[in-house]
Amino acid sequence: MLALHATKAIGPGGPPRVDTPTKLCFHVDDIDREHAALIARGVTMRDIHRWEGIAFCDGIDPEGNIFQITTRR
């Protein structure tokens, strides 16, 4: 179950939120392709990191929430 609650919106271009230790992680099959596609759509994405067969990178949504895409299942 996933519950989403309204919080104070920072708005587009706001700074990354550092007041919460929680982020959503989304599995992707091809991190390079998804990373490039998100950047092409204007999403702020950080560098891809690779470690022991997995890859992951963080992104920042328009309200400053940090999320992650990863090949980890």
Phi and psi in radians as a Rosetta constraint file:
Dihedral C 1 N 2 CA 2 C 2 CIRCULARHARMONIC -2.229 0.35
Dihedral N 2 CA 2 C 2 N 3 CIRCULARHARMONIC 2.206 0.35
Dihedral C 2 N 3 CA 3 C 3 CIRCULARHARMONIC -2.058 0.35
Dihedral N 3 CA 3 C 3 N 4 CIRCULARHARMONIC 2.279 0.35
Dihedral C 3 N 4 CA 4 C 4 CIRCULARHARMONIC -1.925 0.35
Dihedral N 4 CA 4 C 4 N 5 CIRCULARHARMONIC 2.338 0.35
Dihedral C 4 N 5 CA 5 C 5 CIRCULARHARMONIC -2.154 0.35
Dihedral N 5 CA 5 C 5 N 6 CIRCULARHARMONIC 2.505 0.35
Dihedral C 5 N 6 CA 6 C 6 CIRCULARHARMONIC -1.174 0.35
Dihedral N 6 CA 6 C 6 N 7 CIRCULARHARMONIC 2.433 0.35
Dihedral C 6 N 7 CA 7 C 7 CIRCULARHARMONIC -2.301 0.35
Dihedral N 7 CA 7 C 7 N 8 CIRCULARHARMONIC 3.032 0.35
Dihedral C 7 N 8 CA 8 C 8 CIRCULARHARMONIC -1.085 0.35
Dihedral N 8 CA 8 C 8 N 9 CIRCULARHARMONIC 2.083 0.35
Dihedral C 8 N 9 CA 9 C 9 CIRCULARHARMONIC -1.336 0.35
Dihedral N 9 CA 9 C 9 N 10 CIRCULARHARMONIC 2.356 0.35
Dihedral C 9 N 10 CA 10 C 10 CIRCULARHARMONIC -1.533 0.35
Dihedral N 10 CA 10 C 10 N 11 CIRCULARHARMONIC -0.611 0.35
Dihedral C 10 N 11 CA 11 C 11 CIRCULARHARMONIC 1.647 0.35
Dihedral N 11 CA 11 C 11 N 12 CIRCULARHARMONIC 2.859 0.35
Dihedral C 11 N 12 CA 12 C 12 CIRCULARHARMONIC -0.966 0.35
Dihedral N 12 CA 12 C 12 N 13 CIRCULARHARMONIC 2.402 0.35
Dihedral C 12 N 13 CA 13 C 13 CIRCULARHARMONIC 1.392 0.35
Dihedral N 13 CA 13 C 13 N 14 CIRCULARHARMONIC 0.091 0.35
Dihedral C 13 N 14 CA 14 C 14 CIRCULARHARMONIC -1.249 0.35
Dihedral N 14 CA 14 C 14 N 15 CIRCULARHARMONIC 2.902 0.35
Dihedral C 14 N 15 CA 15 C 15 CIRCULARHARMONIC -1.263 0.35
Dihedral N 15 CA 15 C 15 N 16 CIRCULARHARMONIC 2.728 0.35
Dihedral C 15 N 16 CA 16 C 16 CIRCULARHARMONIC -1.060 0.35
Dihedral N 16 CA 16 C 16 N 17 CIRCULARHARMONIC 2.446 0.35
Dihedral C 16 N 17 CA 17 C 17 CIRCULARHARMONIC -1.294 0.35
Dihedral N 17 CA 17 C 17 N 18 CIRCULARHARMONIC 2.243 0.35
Dihedral C 17 N 18 CA 18 C 18 CIRCULARHARMONIC -2.042 0.35
Dihedral N 18 CA 18 C 18 N 19 CIRCULARHARMONIC 0.156 0.35
Dihedral C 18 N 19 CA 19 C 19 CIRCULARHARMONIC -1.638 0.35
Dihedral N 19 CA 19 C 19 N 20 CIRCULARHARMONIC 0.146 0.35
Dihedral C 19 N 20 CA 20 C 20 CIRCULARHARMONIC -2.434 0.35
Dihedral N 20 CA 20 C 20 N 21 CIRCULARHARMONIC 2.403 0.35
Dihedral C 20 N 21 CA 21 C 21 CIRCULARHARMONIC -1.551 0.35
Dihedral N 21 CA 21 C 21 N 22 CIRCULARHARMONIC 0.138 0.35
Dihedral C 21 N 22 CA 22 C 22 CIRCULARHARMONIC -1.876 0.35
Dihedral N 22 CA 22 C 22 N 23 CIRCULARHARMONIC 2.426 0.35
Dihedral C 22 N 23 CA 23 C 23 CIRCULARHARMONIC -2.549 0.35
Dihedral N 23 CA 23 C 23 N 24 CIRCULARHARMONIC 2.628 0.35
Dihedral C 23 N 24 CA 24 C 24 CIRCULARHARMONIC -1.484 0.35
Dihedral N 24 CA 24 C 24 N 25 CIRCULARHARMONIC 2.456 0.35
Dihedral C 24 N 25 CA 25 C 25 CIRCULARHARMONIC -2.080 0.35
Dihedral N 25 CA 25 C 25 N 26 CIRCULARHARMONIC 2.336 0.35
Dihedral C 25 N 26 CA 26 C 26 CIRCULARHARMONIC -2.073 0.35
Dihedral N 26 CA 26 C 26 N 27 CIRCULARHARMONIC 2.227 0.35
Dihedral C 26 N 27 CA 27 C 27 CIRCULARHARMONIC -1.300 0.35
Dihedral N 27 CA 27 C 27 N 28 CIRCULARHARMONIC 2.402 0.35
Dihedral C 27 N 28 CA 28 C 28 CIRCULARHARMONIC -2.325 0.35
Dihedral N 28 CA 28 C 28 N 29 CIRCULARHARMONIC 2.608 0.35
Dihedral C 28 N 29 CA 29 C 29 CIRCULARHARMONIC -1.402 0.35
Dihedral N 29 CA 29 C 29 N 30 CIRCULARHARMONIC -0.604 0.35
Dihedral C 29 N 30 CA 30 C 30 CIRCULARHARMONIC -2.256 0.35
Dihedral N 30 CA 30 C 30 N 31 CIRCULARHARMONIC 1.671 0.35
Dihedral C 30 N 31 CA 31 C 31 CIRCULARHARMONIC -1.157 0.35
Dihedral N 31 CA 31 C 31 N 32 CIRCULARHARMONIC -0.613 0.35
Dihedral C 31 N 32 CA 32 C 32 CIRCULARHARMONIC -1.116 0.35
Dihedral N 32 CA 32 C 32 N 33 CIRCULARHARMONIC -0.773 0.35
Dihedral C 32 N 33 CA 33 C 33 CIRCULARHARMONIC -1.121 0.35
Dihedral N 33 CA 33 C 33 N 34 CIRCULARHARMONIC -0.816 0.35
Dihedral C 33 N 34 CA 34 C 34 CIRCULARHARMONIC -1.172 0.35
Dihedral N 34 CA 34 C 34 N 35 CIRCULARHARMONIC -0.673 0.35
Dihedral C 34 N 35 CA 35 C 35 CIRCULARHARMONIC -1.036 0.35
Dihedral N 35 CA 35 C 35 N 36 CIRCULARHARMONIC -0.853 0.35
Dihedral C 35 N 36 CA 36 C 36 CIRCULARHARMONIC -1.119 0.35
Dihedral N 36 CA 36 C 36 N 37 CIRCULARHARMONIC -0.712 0.35
Dihedral C 36 N 37 CA 37 C 37 CIRCULARHARMONIC -1.136 0.35
Dihedral N 37 CA 37 C 37 N 38 CIRCULARHARMONIC -0.699 0.35
Dihedral C 37 N 38 CA 38 C 38 CIRCULARHARMONIC -1.160 0.35
Dihedral N 38 CA 38 C 38 N 39 CIRCULARHARMONIC -0.744 0.35
Dihedral C 38 N 39 CA 39 C 39 CIRCULARHARMONIC -1.080 0.35
Dihedral N 39 CA 39 C 39 N 40 CIRCULARHARMONIC -0.725 0.35
Dihedral C 39 N 40 CA 40 C 40 CIRCULARHARMONIC -1.079 0.35
Dihedral N 40 CA 40 C 40 N 41 CIRCULARHARMONIC -0.462 0.35
Dihedral C 40 N 41 CA 41 C 41 CIRCULARHARMONIC -1.592 0.35
Dihedral N 41 CA 41 C 41 N 42 CIRCULARHARMONIC 0.099 0.35
Dihedral C 41 N 42 CA 42 C 42 CIRCULARHARMONIC 1.593 0.35
Dihedral N 42 CA 42 C 42 N 43 CIRCULARHARMONIC 0.176 0.35
Dihedral C 42 N 43 CA 43 C 43 CIRCULARHARMONIC -1.419 0.35
Dihedral N 43 CA 43 C 43 N 44 CIRCULARHARMONIC 2.371 0.35
Dihedral C 43 N 44 CA 44 C 44 CIRCULARHARMONIC -1.313 0.35
Dihedral N 44 CA 44 C 44 N 45 CIRCULARHARMONIC 2.056 0.35
Dihedral C 44 N 45 CA 45 C 45 CIRCULARHARMONIC -2.154 0.35
Dihedral N 45 CA 45 C 45 N 46 CIRCULARHARMONIC 2.425 0.35
Dihedral C 45 N 46 CA 46 C 46 CIRCULARHARMONIC -1.523 0.35
Dihedral N 46 CA 46 C 46 N 47 CIRCULARHARMONIC 3.083 0.35
Dihedral C 46 N 47 CA 47 C 47 CIRCULARHARMONIC -1.139 0.35
Dihedral N 47 CA 47 C 47 N 48 CIRCULARHARMONIC 2.644 0.35
Dihedral C 47 N 48 CA 48 C 48 CIRCULARHARMONIC -1.416 0.35
Dihedral N 48 CA 48 C 48 N 49 CIRCULARHARMONIC 2.368 0.35
Dihedral C 48 N 49 CA 49 C 49 CIRCULARHARMONIC -1.997 0.35
Dihedral N 49 CA 49 C 49 N 50 CIRCULARHARMONIC 2.461 0.35
Dihedral C 49 N 50 CA 50 C 50 CIRCULARHARMONIC -2.158 0.35
Dihedral N 50 CA 50 C 50 N 51 CIRCULARHARMONIC 2.342 0.35
Dihedral C 50 N 51 CA 51 C 51 CIRCULARHARMONIC -2.704 0.35
Dihedral N 51 CA 51 C 51 N 52 CIRCULARHARMONIC 2.125 0.35
Dihedral C 51 N 52 CA 52 C 52 CIRCULARHARMONIC 0.798 0.35
Dihedral N 52 CA 52 C 52 N 53 CIRCULARHARMONIC 0.871 0.35
Dihedral C 52 N 53 CA 53 C 53 CIRCULARHARMONIC 1.497 0.35
Dihedral N 53 CA 53 C 53 N 54 CIRCULARHARMONIC 0.001 0.35
Dihedral C 53 N 54 CA 54 C 54 CIRCULARHARMONIC -2.063 0.35
Dihedral N 54 CA 54 C 54 N 55 CIRCULARHARMONIC 2.794 0.35
Dihedral C 54 N 55 CA 55 C 55 CIRCULARHARMONIC -2.367 0.35
Dihedral N 55 CA 55 C 55 N 56 CIRCULARHARMONIC 2.574 0.35
Dihedral C 55 N 56 CA 56 C 56 CIRCULARHARMONIC -2.742 0.35
Dihedral N 56 CA 56 C 56 N 57 CIRCULARHARMONIC 2.699 0.35
Dihedral C 56 N 57 CA 57 C 57 CIRCULARHARMONIC -2.763 0.35
Dihedral N 57 CA 57 C 57 N 58 CIRCULARHARMONIC 2.632 0.35
Dihedral C 57 N 58 CA 58 C 58 CIRCULARHARMONIC -1.655 0.35
Dihedral N 58 CA 58 C 58 N 59 CIRCULARHARMONIC 2.655 0.35
Dihedral C 58 N 59 CA 59 C 59 CIRCULARHARMONIC -2.271 0.35
Dihedral N 59 CA 59 C 59 N 60 CIRCULARHARMONIC 2.908 0.35
Dihedral C 59 N 60 CA 60 C 60 CIRCULARHARMONIC -2.221 0.35
Dihedral N 60 CA 60 C 60 N 61 CIRCULARHARMONIC 2.131 0.35
Dihedral C 60 N 61 CA 61 C 61 CIRCULARHARMONIC -1.383 0.35
Dihedral N 61 CA 61 C 61 N 62 CIRCULARHARMONIC 3.030 0.35
Dihedral C 61 N 62 CA 62 C 62 CIRCULARHARMONIC -1.054 0.35
Dihedral N 62 CA 62 C 62 N 63 CIRCULARHARMONIC -0.355 0.35
Dihedral C 62 N 63 CA 63 C 63 CIRCULARHARMONIC -1.707 0.35
Dihedral N 63 CA 63 C 63 N 64 CIRCULARHARMONIC 0.129 0.35
Dihedral C 63 N 64 CA 64 C 64 CIRCULARHARMONIC 1.589 0.35
Dihedral N 64 CA 64 C 64 N 65 CIRCULARHARMONIC -0.002 0.35
Dihedral C 64 N 65 CA 65 C 65 CIRCULARHARMONIC -1.251 0.35
Dihedral N 65 CA 65 C 65 N 66 CIRCULARHARMONIC 2.387 0.35
Dihedral C 65 N 66 CA 66 C 66 CIRCULARHARMONIC -1.620 0.35
Dihedral N 66 CA 66 C 66 N 67 CIRCULARHARMONIC 2.337 0.35
Dihedral C 66 N 67 CA 67 C 67 CIRCULARHARMONIC -2.283 0.35
Dihedral N 67 CA 67 C 67 N 68 CIRCULARHARMONIC 2.960 0.35
Dihedral C 67 N 68 CA 68 C 68 CIRCULARHARMONIC -2.345 0.35
Dihedral N 68 CA 68 C 68 N 69 CIRCULARHARMONIC 2.498 0.35
Dihedral C 68 N 69 CA 69 C 69 CIRCULARHARMONIC -1.913 0.35
Dihedral N 69 CA 69 C 69 N 70 CIRCULARHARMONIC 2.497 0.35
Dihedral C 69 N 70 CA 70 C 70 CIRCULARHARMONIC -2.659 0.35
Dihedral N 70 CA 70 C 70 N 71 CIRCULARHARMONIC 2.689 0.35
Dihedral C 70 N 71 CA 71 C 71 CIRCULARHARMONIC -1.593 0.35
Dihedral N 71 CA 71 C 71 N 72 CIRCULARHARMONIC -0.097 0.35
Dihedral C 71 N 72 CA 72 C 72 CIRCULARHARMONIC -1.200 0.35
Dihedral N 72 CA 72 C 72 N 73 CIRCULARHARMONIC 2.387 0.35
